Amino acid sequence: MKNTMRGIGWMLLWGASAAYAAQGGESESVGWLGYLFAGFFAVVIVTQLVPAAILFVGMLKGIFSLRDKKDVSAAQVE
């Protein structure tokens, strides 16, 4: 068992060193999967911005609307 584990360790070490020395890792293109990944998160952000914009516009309307309604707290209690 000890020799088996030692052999597996050497195989892993040898395989890792060969992978680091491999050619072809200098590509600068992202690829379609990278664009799909970034596009998914762009869609998530946009779908969260739409309700936030609607709430913000509603808040601004509430702040800057004319005070036609009577203030309940200023009403006199009889």
C-alpha contacts under 8 A as a table, 3 or more apart, distances in Angstrom:
res1	aa1	res2	aa2	distance
1	M	4	T	5.04
1	M	5	M	6.31
2	K	5	M	5.33
2	K	6	R	6.22
3	N	6	R	4.99
3	N	7	G	6.05
4	T	7	G	5.06
4	T	8	I	6.21
5	M	8	I	5.06
5	M	9	G	6.13
6	R	9	G	5.07
6	R	10	W	6.31
7	G	10	W	5.17
7	G	11	M	6.21
8	I	11	M	5.04
8	I	12	L	6.18
9	G	12	L	5.20
9	G	13	L	6.18
10	W	13	L	5.05
10	W	14	W	5.95
11	M	14	W	5.10
11	M	15	G	5.98
12	L	15	G	5.12
12	L	16	A	6.13
13	L	16	A	5.25
13	L	17	S	6.35
14	W	17	S	5.32
14	W	18	A	6.38
15	G	18	A	5.20
15	G	19	A	6.23
16	A	19	A	5.06
16	A	20	Y	6.31
17	S	20	Y	5.23
17	S	21	A	6.41
18	A	21	A	5.17
18	A	22	A	6.32
19	A	22	A	5.22
22	A	25	G	7.56
23	Q	26	E	7.80
24	G	27	S	6.75
30	V	33	L	7.72
30	V	34	G	5.62
30	V	35	Y	7.16
31	G	34	G	5.57
31	G	35	Y	6.66
32	W	35	Y	5.11
32	W	36	L	6.09
33	L	36	L	4.97
33	L	37	F	6.13
34	G	37	F	5.05
34	G	38	A	6.27
35	Y	38	A	5.13
35	Y	39	G	5.90
36	L	39	G	4.98
36	L	40	F	6.11
37	F	40	F	5.31
37	F	41	F	6.74
38	A	41	F	5.35
38	A	42	A	6.26
39	G	42	A	4.90
39	G	43	V	6.20
40	F	43	V	5.20
40	F	44	V	6.38
41	F	44	V	4.94
41	F	45	I	6.21
42	A	45	I	5.17
42	A	46	V	6.19
43	V	46	V	5.14
43	V	47	T	6.10
44	V	47	T	5.27
44	V	48	Q	6.41
45	I	48	Q	5.20
45	I	49	L	6.27
46	V	49	L	4.99
46	V	50	V	6.46
47	T	50	V	5.60
47	T	51	P	7.44
48	Q	51	P	6.08
48	Q	52	A	6.54
49	L	52	A	5.00
49	L	53	A	6.01
50	V	53	A	5.23
50	V	54	I	6.38
51	P	54	I	5.02
51	P	55	L	6.19
52	A	55	L	5.17
52	A	56	F	6.10
53	A	56	F	4.98
53	A	57	V	6.15
54	I	57	V	5.26
54	I	58	G	6.26
55	L	58	G	5.06
55	L	59	M	6.14
56	F	59	M	5.03
56	F	60	L	6.23
57	V	60	L	5.09
57	V	61	K	6.17
58	G	61	K	5.06
58	G	62	G	6.22
59	M	62	G	5.07
59	M	63	I	6.23
60	L	63	I	5.09
60	L	64	F	6.06
61	K	64	F	5.40
61	K	65	S	5.55
62	G	65	S	5.49
67	R	70	K	7.54
71	D	74	A	5.48
71	D	75	A	6.79
72	V	75	A	5.39
